[in-house]
Amino acid sequence: MKKLSLLYTGKAKKVYATESPEYCIFEYKDAATAFNGQKVGFFDGKGMINNKMANAIFKLLEKDGIKTHFVEELSDRESLVKRVDIIPLEVIIRNIAAGSFCKRYGSEEGVVFDKPTIEFSYKNDALGDPLINSYHAYALKIATEEDVKTIKEMAFAINESLKKIFLKMDIRLVDFKLEFGKDVNGEIVLADEISPDTCRLWDAETNKKLDKDRFRFDMGEFSDVYFEVWNRLKECYGEV
């Protein structure tokens, strides 16, 4: 399917129209951003890794009954996806205390929760993606009660699947961000991407950080850990 006009340029990817109104094309960039775009960097190969990793994980999730927007990988950096109307809620699932959770609540990093937590933030760069609750979402008319119920059920199911996927790779899934959208039929599906950009990942034995925190906090080995996660995924799952 041909790539036509540019629809949107985000922090990590470009989105293009196709000749079909039902599909669009993601083109992943090598750019990295943190702190709502205030910090910018890149490394050669990042777009390829995020594209291929997201696609592989979407395929694994589909096998677990999770509906996603993924259709087909077109090249190392490009994928065909269902065109969806993104619900402007960022959904954060946390299994272990880290990052902003520790900063907000004074929790010690590394505390394993008895049950995973869920947070919503309003997907709005101009406002800094503020945390909101479901009643705020209803008031802002960005999601219905039924939407939120479906999103919560899907998010927790995705968490269980992802924990198994990463544990096979000897990686602990600390927390992660999800985005959902409605397809042309109005069905809610998992969208965006799943990668070290959107997940906080720690080595299961050493707790070495294997994600964008290495860029965020100038920890070094930024590109190395992305390639390490990608190589572990290939070793465990091969061609999904």
C-alpha positions as CSV (number, residue, x, y, z in Angstrom):
1,M,0.0,0.0,0.0
2,K,1.4,3.4,-1.0
3,K,2.4,6.1,1.4
4,L,0.6,9.3,0.6
5,S,0.3,12.6,2.5
6,L,1.8,13.2,5.9
7,L,-0.9,13.2,8.5
8,Y,1.0,13.8,11.7
9,T,4.6,14.1,13.0
10,G,5.1,12.9,16.5
11,K,8.1,12.6,18.8
12,A,9.0,9.1,17.7
13,K,7.2,8.5,14.4
14,K,5.5,10.0,11.4
15,V,2.0,9.0,10.3
16,Y,1.1,8.9,6.6
17,A,-2.3,8.5,4.8
18,T,-2.7,5.7,2.3
19,E,-5.1,5.2,-0.6
20,S,-7.5,3.5,1.8
21,P,-9.3,5.5,4.5
22,E,-9.1,2.4,6.8
23,Y,-5.3,2.3,7.0
24,C,-2.3,4.5,7.5
25,I,1.5,4.0,7.6
26,F,3.8,4.5,10.6
27,E,7.3,5.6,9.9
28,Y,9.5,5.2,13.0
29,K,12.2,7.8,13.6
30,D,15.6,7.5,15.3
31,A,14.8,10.4,17.6
32,A,14.3,10.1,21.3
33,T,12.6,12.6,23.6
34,A,12.1,13.0,27.3
35,F,10.4,15.3,29.8
36,N,7.6,16.2,27.3
37,G,10.0,16.9,24.5
38,Q,12.4,19.1,26.4
39,K,15.3,16.7,26.0
40,V,16.0,15.3,22.5
41,G,18.5,12.8,21.2
42,F,18.8,9.9,18.7
43,F,20.8,6.9,17.7
44,D,21.0,5.1,14.4
45,G,18.8,2.0,14.4
46,K,16.3,3.1,17.1
47,G,13.4,3.4,14.6
48,M,14.1,0.0,13.3
49,I,14.2,-1.6,16.7
50,N,10.9,0.1,17.9
51,N,9.1,-0.8,14.7
52,K,10.1,-4.4,14.7
53,M,9.7,-4.9,18.4
54,A,6.3,-3.3,18.5
55,N,5.1,-5.4,15.6
56,A,6.4,-8.6,17.2
57,I,4.8,-7.8,20.5
58,F,1.5,-6.9,18.8
59,K,1.5,-10.3,17.1
60,L,2.1,-12.1,20.4
61,L,-0.7,-10.1,22.0
62,E,-3.0,-10.9,19.2
63,K,-2.4,-14.6,19.9
64,D,-3.5,-13.9,23.5
65,G,-6.8,-12.3,22.2
66,I,-5.8,-8.7,22.4
67,K,-7.0,-6.6,19.4
68,T,-4.5,-4.2,18.0
69,H,-4.1,-1.8,15.1
70,F,-1.2,-3.7,13.6
71,V,-1.7,-5.0,10.0
72,E,1.7,-5.6,8.3
73,E,5.3,-4.7,8.5
74,L,6.3,-2.9,5.3
75,S,10.0,-2.3,5.9
76,D,12.5,-2.0,8.7
77,R,11.0,1.4,9.7
78,E,7.5,1.3,8.3
79,S,4.3,-0.5,9.2
80,L,0.8,-0.6,7.9
81,V,-1.8,-0.1,10.7
82,K,-5.5,0.4,11.0
83,R,-6.4,4.0,11.0
84,V,-8.0,4.8,14.4
85,D,-9.3,7.8,16.2
86,I,-7.0,8.0,19.2
87,I,-8.8,8.3,22.6
88,P,-6.7,11.1,24.3
89,L,-6.0,9.0,27.4
90,E,-2.5,7.7,28.2
91,V,-3.0,4.6,30.2
92,I,-0.1,3.7,32.6
93,I,0.1,0.3,34.3
94,R,2.6,-0.1,37.1
95,N,3.8,-3.4,38.6
96,I,6.7,-2.1,40.5
97,A,7.4,1.4,42.1
98,A,9.6,3.5,39.9
99,G,9.8,6.9,38.1
100,S,7.1,9.4,38.8
101,F,5.2,7.1,41.2
102,C,8.2,7.3,43.6
103,K,8.5,11.0,43.1
104,R,4.8,11.8,43.7
105,Y,4.2,9.4,46.6
106,G,7.7,9.0,48.3
107,S,7.7,5.3,47.6
108,E,11.0,3.4,47.5
109,E,12.0,2.4,44.0
110,G,11.7,-1.4,43.4
111,V,8.8,-2.1,45.7
112,V,6.6,-4.8,44.0
113,F,2.9,-4.0,44.3
114,D,0.5,-6.6,45.5
115,K,-1.7,-5.7,42.5
116,P,-0.8,-3.6,39.4
117,T,-2.0,0.0,39.5
118,I,-3.6,2.0,36.7
119,E,-3.3,5.7,36.0
120,F,-4.8,7.9,33.3
121,S,-3.3,11.1,31.9
122,Y,-4.9,13.5,29.5
123,K,-3.0,13.3,26.2
124,N,-2.4,17.0,25.7
125,D,1.2,18.2,25.2
126,A,0.2,21.9,25.8
127,L,-1.1,21.0,29.3
128,G,1.8,18.6,30.0
129,D,-0.3,15.4,29.9
130,P,-1.9,15.9,33.4
131,L,-3.1,13.0,35.5
132,I,-6.9,12.7,35.4
133,N,-9.4,10.2,36.7
134,S,-12.3,8.6,34.9
135,Y,-14.8,11.2,36.0
136,H,-12.6,13.9,34.5
137,A,-12.6,11.9,31.3
138,Y,-16.4,11.9,31.3
139,A,-16.6,15.6,32.0
140,L,-14.1,16.4,29.2
141,K,-16.1,14.1,26.9
142,I,-12.9,12.3,25.8
143,A,-14.2,8.9,26.8
144,T,-17.5,7.3,27.9
145,E,-18.0,5.1,30.9
146,E,-18.2,2.1,28.6
147,D,-14.9,3.2,26.9
148,V,-13.1,3.4,30.2
149,K,-14.4,0.0,31.4
150,T,-13.2,-1.6,28.1
151,I,-9.8,0.2,28.3
152,K,-9.3,-0.9,31.9
153,E,-10.1,-4.5,31.1
154,M,-7.8,-4.5,28.1
155,A,-5.0,-2.8,29.9
156,F,-4.9,-5.3,32.7
157,A,-5.1,-8.2,30.2
158,I,-2.2,-6.7,28.2
159,N,-0.2,-6.4,31.4
160,E,-0.6,-10.1,32.1
161,S,0.4,-11.0,28.6
162,L,3.4,-8.6,28.5
163,K,4.7,-9.8,31.9
164,K,4.9,-13.3,30.5
165,I,6.4,-12.1,27.2
166,F,9.2,-10.2,28.9
167,L,9.8,-12.7,31.7
168,K,10.7,-15.3,29.1
169,M,13.4,-12.7,28.0
170,D,14.6,-12.5,31.6
171,I,13.2,-9.0,31.8
172,R,10.9,-7.6,34.5
173,L,8.1,-5.3,33.3
174,V,8.1,-2.5,35.8
175,D,5.6,-0.2,34.2
176,F,4.4,0.9,30.7
177,K,2.2,3.3,28.8
178,L,-0.6,2.4,26.4
179,E,-2.8,4.2,23.9
180,F,-6.0,3.1,22.5
181,G,-8.1,4.1,19.5
182,K,-11.4,3.4,17.8
183,D,-11.3,1.8,14.4
184,V,-13.7,2.5,11.5
185,N,-16.2,0.2,13.2
186,G,-16.0,2.0,16.5
187,E,-14.2,-0.9,18.2
188,I,-11.5,0.0,20.7
189,V,-8.1,-1.5,19.8
190,L,-4.5,-1.2,21.2
191,A,-2.6,1.4,19.2
192,D,0.7,3.4,19.1
193,E,3.7,1.1,20.0
194,I,5.2,-1.1,22.7
195,S,9.0,-0.7,23.0
196,P,11.7,0.4,25.4
197,D,10.4,4.0,24.7
198,T,7.0,3.1,26.3
199,C,8.0,0.5,28.8
200,R,10.2,0.5,31.9
201,L,12.2,-2.7,31.7
202,W,14.7,-4.1,34.2
203,D,16.9,-7.2,33.8
204,A,15.4,-9.9,35.9
205,E,18.6,-10.8,37.7
206,T,20.5,-7.6,38.0
207,N,17.8,-4.9,37.8
208,K,19.8,-3.2,35.1
209,K,17.6,-0.6,33.4
210,L,17.0,-1.6,29.8
211,D,14.8,1.3,28.6
212,K,14.6,5.0,27.9
213,D,15.5,5.9,31.5
214,R,19.2,5.5,30.3
215,F,18.6,8.5,28.0
216,R,16.3,10.3,30.4
217,F,18.9,10.3,33.2
218,D,22.2,10.2,31.2
219,M,23.0,6.7,32.4
220,G,24.9,5.7,29.2
221,E,24.5,2.6,27.1
222,F,21.3,4.1,25.6
223,S,21.6,2.4,22.2
224,D,23.1,-0.7,23.7
225,V,20.2,-1.6,25.9
226,Y,17.7,-1.2,23.0
227,F,19.7,-3.6,20.9
228,E,20.0,-5.9,23.8
229,V,16.2,-6.0,24.4
230,W,15.6,-6.5,20.7
231,N,18.2,-9.4,20.5
232,R,16.6,-11.1,23.5
233,L,13.2,-10.9,21.9
234,K,14.5,-12.4,18.7
235,E,16.3,-15.2,20.6
236,C,13.2,-16.1,22.5
237,Y,10.5,-15.7,19.9
238,G,12.3,-15.8,16.5
239,E,10.0,-14.8,13.6
240,V,6.7,-14.3,15.4
